[in-house]
């Protein structure tokens, strides 16, 4: 979750064999972004990558460069 004044981010991990699908969901807008990575990758790295992708998608939807 993020600090006051910003929306929260929910993270979902779905393992499928030797990969894991990580979905980041913006709590305020419901916008989702997903990545797929190796199941043996550090959880924090996968979470950070999904959060970065979500930020990219949110900026793109707002029309920001």
Residue frames as a rotation matrix with the C-alpha (Angstrom) as fourth column:
UNK 1
0.579 0.816 0.000 0.00
0.816 -0.579 0.000 0.00
0.000 0.000 -1.000 0.00
UNK 2
-0.291 -0.677 0.676 1.09
0.639 -0.663 -0.389 3.55
0.712 0.319 0.626 -0.52
UNK 3
-0.854 -0.170 -0.492 1.13
0.502 -0.518 -0.692 6.60
-0.138 -0.838 0.528 1.72
UNK 4
-0.034 0.893 -0.449 -1.77
0.589 -0.345 -0.731 8.93
-0.807 -0.289 -0.514 2.47
UNK 5
0.128 0.178 -0.976 -3.19
-0.485 -0.847 -0.218 10.84
-0.865 0.501 -0.022 -0.47
UNK 6
-0.561 -0.326 -0.761 -2.33
-0.824 0.303 0.479 8.08
0.074 0.896 -0.438 -2.94
UNK 7
0.560 0.798 -0.222 -4.31
-0.784 0.597 0.169 5.05
0.267 0.079 0.960 -3.95
UNK 8
0.091 -0.476 0.875 -3.40
-0.605 0.671 0.429 1.61
-0.791 -0.568 -0.227 -2.67
UNK 9
-0.091 -0.177 -0.980 -2.16
-0.907 0.420 0.008 -1.24
0.411 0.890 -0.199 -4.80
UNK 10
0.551 0.274 0.788 -3.29
-0.558 0.823 0.104 -4.83
-0.621 -0.497 0.607 -4.35
UNK 11
-0.352 -0.726 -0.591 -0.93
-0.931 0.335 0.143 -7.57
0.094 0.601 -0.794 -5.54
UNK 12
0.682 0.584 0.439 -2.10
-0.580 0.799 -0.162 -11.06
-0.445 -0.144 0.884 -6.54
UNK 13
-0.504 -0.847 -0.171 0.23
-0.833 0.423 0.358 -14.04
-0.230 0.323 -0.918 -7.14
UNK 14
0.697 0.694 0.180 -1.05
-0.591 0.699 -0.404 -17.02
-0.406 0.175 0.897 -9.18
UNK 15
-0.396 -0.898 0.190 1.49
-0.631 0.417 0.654 -19.83
-0.667 0.139 -0.732 -9.59
UNK 16
0.821 0.543 -0.173 1.22
-0.495 0.529 -0.689 -22.00
-0.283 0.652 0.704 -12.71
UNK 17
0.832 -0.552 -0.050 3.90
0.474 0.755 -0.453 -24.67
0.288 0.353 0.890 -12.87
UNK 18
-0.011 -0.943 -0.332 7.33
0.988 -0.062 0.143 -23.08
-0.155 -0.326 0.933 -13.03
UNK 19
-0.705 -0.140 0.695 5.98
0.318 -0.939 0.132 -19.54
0.634 0.314 0.706 -13.62
UNK 20
-0.336 0.627 -0.703 3.88
0.823 -0.167 -0.542 -17.14
-0.458 -0.761 -0.461 -11.58
UNK 21
-0.154 0.395 0.906 1.43
0.623 -0.673 0.399 -14.53
0.767 0.626 -0.143 -12.84
UNK 22
-0.558 -0.081 -0.826 1.57
0.749 -0.479 -0.459 -11.36
-0.358 -0.874 0.327 -10.76
UNK 23
-0.003 0.653 0.758 -1.27
0.719 -0.525 0.455 -8.86
0.695 0.546 -0.468 -11.06
UNK 24
-0.858 -0.194 -0.476 -1.16
0.463 -0.693 -0.552 -5.36
-0.223 -0.694 0.685 -9.58
UNK 25
-0.027 0.940 0.341 -4.55
0.861 -0.152 0.486 -3.70
0.509 0.306 -0.805 -9.07
UNK 26
-0.864 -0.184 0.468 -5.08
0.008 -0.936 -0.353 -0.01
0.503 -0.301 0.810 -8.34
UNK 27
-0.668 0.603 -0.436 -7.54
0.706 0.330 -0.626 0.20
-0.234 -0.726 -0.646 -5.44
UNK 28
-0.487 0.469 -0.737 -9.00
-0.124 -0.872 -0.473 3.54
-0.865 -0.139 0.483 -6.55
UNK 29
-0.244 0.341 -0.908 -9.63
-0.927 -0.358 0.115 2.85
-0.286 0.869 0.403 -10.25
UNK 30
0.543 0.406 0.736 -9.65
-0.269 0.914 -0.305 -0.95
-0.796 -0.032 0.605 -10.45
UNK 31
0.633 -0.408 -0.658 -7.05
-0.733 -0.041 -0.679 -0.80
0.250 0.912 -0.325 -13.25
UNK 32
0.758 -0.351 0.550 -5.01
-0.024 0.827 0.561 -3.99
-0.652 -0.439 0.618 -13.54
UNK 33
0.418 -0.694 -0.586 -1.57
-0.850 -0.071 -0.523 -4.81
0.321 0.717 -0.619 -14.94
UNK 34
0.891 -0.063 0.450 -0.01
-0.146 0.899 0.414 -8.27
-0.430 -0.434 0.791 -15.03
UNK 35
0.046 -0.896 -0.442 3.42
-0.983 0.037 -0.178 -9.77
0.175 0.443 -0.879 -15.54
UNK 36
0.987 0.110 -0.117 4.65
-0.092 0.985 0.148 -13.35
0.131 -0.136 0.982 -15.74
UNK 37
0.165 -0.976 0.144 7.93
-0.920 -0.205 -0.333 -14.41
0.354 -0.078 -0.932 -14.20
UNK 38
-0.291 -0.354 -0.889 9.79
-0.086 0.935 -0.345 -17.48
0.953 -0.024 -0.302 -12.97
UNK 39
0.722 0.680 -0.130 8.34
0.027 0.160 0.987 -18.98
0.692 -0.716 0.098 -9.81
UNK 40
0.393 -0.645 -0.655 11.79
0.915 0.343 0.212 -19.04
0.088 -0.683 0.725 -8.19
UNK 41
-0.274 -0.432 0.859 12.30
0.358 -0.875 -0.326 -15.26
0.893 0.218 0.395 -8.61
UNK 42
-0.895 -0.066 -0.440 12.26
0.441 -0.261 -0.858 -13.18
-0.058 -0.963 0.263 -5.42
UNK 43
-0.001 0.999 -0.041 8.71
0.998 -0.002 -0.065 -12.22
-0.065 -0.041 -0.997 -4.50
UNK 44
0.201 0.029 -0.979 9.71
0.357 -0.933 0.046 -8.59
-0.912 -0.359 -0.198 -3.94
UNK 45
-0.791 -0.552 -0.265 11.20
-0.073 -0.344 0.936 -8.31
-0.608 0.759 0.232 -7.43
UNK 46
-0.693 0.612 0.381 8.05
0.684 0.391 0.615 -9.67
0.228 0.687 -0.690 -9.05
UNK 47
0.242 0.800 -0.548 5.86
0.910 -0.384 -0.158 -7.38
-0.337 -0.461 -0.821 -6.97
UNK 48
-0.131 -0.387 -0.913 7.97
0.101 -0.921 0.376 -4.33
-0.986 -0.043 0.160 -7.86
UNK 49
-0.963 -0.241 0.123 7.86
0.126 0.004 0.992 -5.17
-0.239 0.971 0.026 -11.58
UNK 50
-0.307 0.929 0.206 4.06
0.920 0.234 0.315 -5.52
0.244 0.286 -0.927 -11.52
UNK 51
0.324 0.399 -0.858 3.71
0.680 -0.728 -0.081 -2.22
-0.657 -0.557 -0.508 -9.62
UNK 52
-0.562 -0.596 -0.574 5.95
-0.028 -0.679 0.733 -0.45
-0.827 0.428 0.365 -12.18
UNK 53
-0.887 0.286 0.364 3.83
0.435 0.249 0.865 -1.80
0.157 0.925 -0.345 -15.02
UNK 54
0.090 0.961 -0.261 0.67
0.994 -0.102 -0.029 -0.65
-0.055 -0.257 -0.965 -13.26
UNK 55
0.051 -0.152 -0.987 2.12
0.297 -0.941 0.160 2.86
-0.953 -0.302 -0.003 -12.89
UNK 56
-0.913 -0.401 -0.076 2.95
0.015 -0.220 0.975 2.84
-0.408 0.889 0.206 -16.62
UNK 57
-0.562 0.771 0.299 -0.60
0.767 0.350 0.538 1.78
0.310 0.531 -0.788 -17.52
UNK 58
0.260 0.676 -0.690 -2.15
0.858 -0.490 -0.156 4.42
-0.443 -0.551 -0.707 -15.25
UNK 59
-0.305 -0.454 -0.837 0.01
0.011 -0.881 0.473 7.16
-0.952 0.135 0.273 -16.80
UNK 60
-0.977 -0.047 0.209 -0.81
0.200 0.145 0.969 5.94
-0.075 0.988 -0.132 -20.30
UNK 61
-0.228 0.972 0.050 -4.55
0.961 0.216 0.175 5.99
0.159 0.088 -0.983 -19.52
UNK 62
0.311 0.279 -0.909 -4.26
0.569 -0.821 -0.057 9.58
-0.761 -0.499 -0.414 -18.25
UNK 63
0.879 -0.012 0.476 -2.49
0.437 -0.375 -0.818 10.61
0.188 0.927 -0.324 -21.44
UNK 64
0.712 -0.696 -0.093 0.79
-0.460 -0.562 0.688 11.45
-0.531 -0.446 -0.720 -19.68
UNK 65
0.522 -0.593 -0.614 4.05
-0.641 0.202 -0.740 10.82
0.563 0.780 -0.274 -21.58
